[in-house]
Amino acid sequence: MEAATLLERPPWLESLLTTSFFTVCRTHRDAARSECNMFCLDCSTNVDDAFCFYCRSSRHKDHQVIQIRRSSYHDVVRVAEIQKVLDISGVQTYVINSARVLFLNERPQPKSGKGGSVVAHICEICGRNLLDPFRFCSLGCKLVEIKRNGNGSFSLEAKNESTLREGISSTRVEEDNELREGSKQDIYHSTPPPSSARRRKGIPHRAPFGS
């Protein structure tokens, strides 16, 4: 059971989603970059998970660290960083300040304007409107779906295995199609039967003229 859980989600994920970021670091409160917007994937201690730029240099120098950013007072992470450690398929992404990001947790649904326009895509968990045909608005909503129904995974290994299986299946289909096409060629492009007309053997010689 534990092995299956690890395949679905890494042990640090829930800690990441429940950590409070952008507080002032108690150790470096007077420094210029004292806001705690870093998270270490190797130190999921659930105590002081968020830390600042200076703590990273001193305590997490050789660790896997991701930086959390903010958009409209909500925590986001760059896709370029998080996709190296999580399968983020199904989660809506956005472009903010020229960088593609996704939200850590669900956000309140904005009030709809008058007229109530039809929404094509919504989050399967919280019902938030989505821009594109994704299933979830955030990592948190995808986690809820995995814990509730076991539908999906954050594991890159599971994603790679699935991609590999799809590749093998696709290759087999292509090979089968080639075999079928080859058999059709054998049937419809076989060597034509010899002509029924008789061929003359040798070179004909004229009879000599009489003297």
C-alpha positions in Angstrom: 0.0 0.0 0.0 2.8 2.4 0.9 4.6 1.6 -2.4 1.4 2.3 -4.3 1.0 5.7 -2.5 4.6 6.7 -3.3 3.9 5.9 -7.0 0.8 8.2 -6.9 2.5 11.1 -5.1 5.8 11.9 -3.5 6.1 12.3 0.3 6.8 16.0 0.2 3.8 17.0 -2.0 1.2 17.5 0.8 3.8 19.5 2.8 4.4 21.7 -0.2 0.7 22.4 -0.6 0.1 23.2 3.1 3.3 25.3 3.7 2.9 29.1 4.3 5.2 31.0 2.0 6.3 34.6 1.9 6.8 35.0 5.6 9.9 36.8 6.9 12.8 34.6 7.7 13.5 34.7 11.5 17.2 34.2 10.9 17.7 36.8 8.2 14.9 39.2 8.9 17.1 42.2 8.3 18.5 41.0 4.9 17.2 42.2 1.5 15.9 38.8 0.4 14.5 37.6 3.6 11.1 36.3 2.4 10.6 32.6 2.7 9.8 31.5 -0.9 11.9 28.4 -1.2 11.0 24.7 -0.6 13.4 21.8 -0.3 12.3 18.4 -1.8 15.0 16.5 0.1 14.0 17.9 3.6 10.3 17.2 4.1 10.4 17.8 7.8 7.1 19.6 8.1 9.0 22.2 10.3 10.0 25.5 8.8 9.6 24.0 5.3 9.7 27.5 3.7 13.0 29.3 3.8 14.8 32.3 2.3 17.5 32.8 -0.3 20.2 32.9 2.4 19.0 29.7 4.1 19.3 27.9 0.8 22.9 28.9 0.5 23.8 27.7 4.0 21.5 24.7 4.7 20.3 23.4 1.3 23.2 24.0 -1.0 23.2 20.6 -2.8 19.5 19.8 -2.4 16.6 19.9 -4.8 15.0 23.2 -4.2 12.1 24.9 -6.0 11.1 28.6 -5.8 7.5 29.6 -5.1 6.2 32.8 -6.7 3.0 34.8 -6.3 0.2 35.8 -8.6 -2.7 37.8 -7.3 -1.8 36.7 -3.7 -1.8 33.0 -4.7 1.2 30.7 -4.7 2.4 29.5 -8.1 5.4 27.5 -9.3 7.1 27.6 -12.7 6.3 24.7 -14.9 10.0 24.4 -15.9 10.9 23.6 -12.3 8.0 21.4 -11.1 7.7 19.2 -14.2 11.2 17.8 -13.5 9.9 16.2 -10.3 6.1 15.8 -10.8 3.8 14.6 -13.5 1.6 17.7 -13.9 -0.6 16.4 -16.7 -4.2 17.5 -16.4 -3.4 20.7 -14.5 -4.2 24.1 -16.1 -1.1 26.2 -16.7 -0.9 30.0 -17.2 1.6 32.4 -18.7 2.5 35.1 -16.1 5.3 37.6 -16.6 6.5 35.6 -19.7 6.8 32.4 -17.6 4.5 29.4 -17.7 3.3 28.6 -14.2 0.6 26.6 -12.4 -1.2 27.2 -9.0 -0.4 25.1 -6.0 -4.0 25.2 -4.5 -7.5 26.0 -5.6 -8.6 29.6 -5.6 -12.0 31.2 -5.0 -14.2 31.2 -8.1 -14.5 34.8 -9.4 -17.9 36.3 -9.5 -19.5 35.8 -12.9 -20.7 38.9 -14.7 -24.2 39.5 -15.9 -25.4 37.3 -18.7 -23.8 34.1 -17.3 -21.8 33.1 -20.4 -21.4 29.3 -21.0 -18.1 27.9 -19.7 -16.5 25.1 -21.8 -14.0 23.8 -19.3 -14.2 23.5 -15.5 -12.1 21.9 -12.7 -13.4 18.5 -11.9 -12.9 19.1 -8.1 -13.7 22.7 -7.3 -15.7 23.7 -10.4 -13.5 26.7 -11.2 -13.6 27.9 -14.8 -10.5 26.8 -16.9 -9.1 28.4 -20.0 -8.2 25.2 -21.8 -9.4 21.5 -21.7 -7.6 20.5 -18.6 -9.0 18.5 -15.7 -7.8 20.5 -12.7 -7.1 24.1 -11.8 -4.2 23.3 -9.4 -1.9 20.7 -8.0 -4.1 20.5 -4.9 -7.2 19.6 -6.9 -5.3 16.9 -8.8 -4.2 15.5 -5.4 -7.8 15.4 -4.1 -8.8 13.4 -7.2 -6.0 10.9 -6.7 -6.7 10.4 -3.0 -10.5 10.2 -3.6 -10.6 7.9 -6.7 -7.0 6.8 -7.4 -7.5 8.3 -10.8 -4.1 9.7 -11.9 -0.6 10.0 -10.6 2.1 12.5 -9.9 4.9 10.0 -10.6 7.1 10.6 -13.5 8.1 6.9 -13.5 4.4 5.9 -14.0 4.1 8.5 -16.8 7.3 7.3 -18.5 6.1 3.7 -18.3 2.7 4.7 -19.8 4.4 6.6 -22.6 6.6 3.6 -23.3 3.6 1.2 -23.4 1.8 3.6 -25.8 5.0 3.8 -28.0 5.2 0.0 -28.1 1.5 -0.4 -28.9 1.8 2.2 -31.6 4.8 0.4 -33.1 2.9 -2.9 -33.1 -0.1 -1.3 -34.9 2.3 0.2 -37.5 3.9 -3.2 -38.0 0.5 -4.9 -38.3 -0.6 -2.3 -40.9 2.6 -2.9 -42.9 2.0 -6.6 -42.8 -1.6 -6.2 -44.0 -0.5 -3.8 -46.7 2.2 -6.3 -47.8 -0.3 -9.1 -47.9 -2.6 -7.0 -50.1 0.2 -6.3 -52.4 0.9 -10.0 -52.7 -2.8 -10.6 -53.5 -3.5 -7.8 -55.9 -0.1 -7.3 -57.5 0.9 -10.9 -58.1 2.8 -11.9 -61.3 0.4 -12.0 -64.3 -0.1 -15.4 -65.9 1.7 -16.1 -69.2 0.0 -15.1 -72.4 -1.9 -17.9 -74.2 -0.5 -16.8 -77.6 2.2 -19.2 -78.9 5.6 -17.8 -79.5 7.7 -18.6 -82.6 10.8 -20.5 -81.8 14.0 -19.5 -83.6 14.4 -17.1 -86.5 12.2 -17.8 -89.6 14.2 -18.4 -92.9 12.8 -17.7 -96.3 12.9 -20.4 -98.9 15.6 -19.8 -101.6 14.5 -18.5 -105.0 14.6 -20.9 -107.8 17.2 -20.3 -110.5 
